């Protein structure tokens, strides 16, 4: 049992190491109204037009607040007031054939417009709400997560 | 929960079943049953794709404009698919739709064979790219080099990257802020015209500039 745990841990560590460096910019805030913050590790930053986004970021809008973000593969996500989105995983590396996009919509209203990752690797994209997972084939979705 | 359901009902007394049902209801109330709705819409080109909404208990497929389903718990299937009313969409999502980023502007540049020299026609696009960046107040400019599926990967990727770097140099010379620009090679992994391995396709040997 212990050995298999170790093997599992090693596999997790290796797969983490194989991902793009966490320092890579994965997108930007393109539009903003009212207030929005970015939670990154233990720090909270004010969101402004042009703020760079990284894997693991949590974006939270105020009330009033609305924000539009664009990821480097052209995926576009907009958040209405009092909304929370986390960018759990992201990889856009056509040269190596590595693609991943996992986002979690925790509460609020969202518009999602698919980008190049869905075209190149449809199974790589997963949107999550508290109780559901959504697989996407190249399109736009509106998602409402009530509190 | 699954463990309870998989126990043969004949072994449970009526009181136990009632107790479990009450416990389940109580847990549902605790979890809040926040409703989560998903609506399928056409993208910017008018193309309607597909989405599959899943919980641990089932799945619904949305494949027509306005198709919608909702989920109240991971322990229930998503609701049957219905059609969302435009007025309801506007009421709930008006704010979100208004903040959607404008579509990217994309330029494709071609080169003289085997070199980092832009064709005459593509050279003229550099000024148009600069103009677009100024008009939009661009926040990011992605410059990616692409190859076709012939020749050595290593040589191809190097040439694709060199071409993308050359485009960056030209844009910076024309006054674009280098901090906005990211350069990458997509190699043969993101073709404009997909081909089998080994097929020459000049239209895939290109640099794509995407302005947001």
Interface residues (C-beta under 8 A of the other chain):
Chain A: X25 X28 X29 X30 X31 X32 X33 X49 X50 X66 X67 X68 X69 X70 X72 X74 X76 X78 X79 X80 X81 X93 X94 X95 X96 X97 X107 X109 X110 X111 X113 X114 X116 X118 X120 X129 X130 X131 X132 X133 X134 X135 X136 X137 X138 X139 X140 X141 X142 X143 X144 X145 X146 X147
Chain B: X32 X34 X35 X36 X37 X38 X39 X40 X41 X42 X43 X44 X47 X48 X49 X50 X51 X52 X53 X54 X55 X71 X72 X73 X74 X78 X89 X92 X93 X95 X96 X97 X98 X99 X100 X101 X102 X104 X139 X140 X142 X157 X182 X184 X185 X186 X187 X189 X190 X210 X212
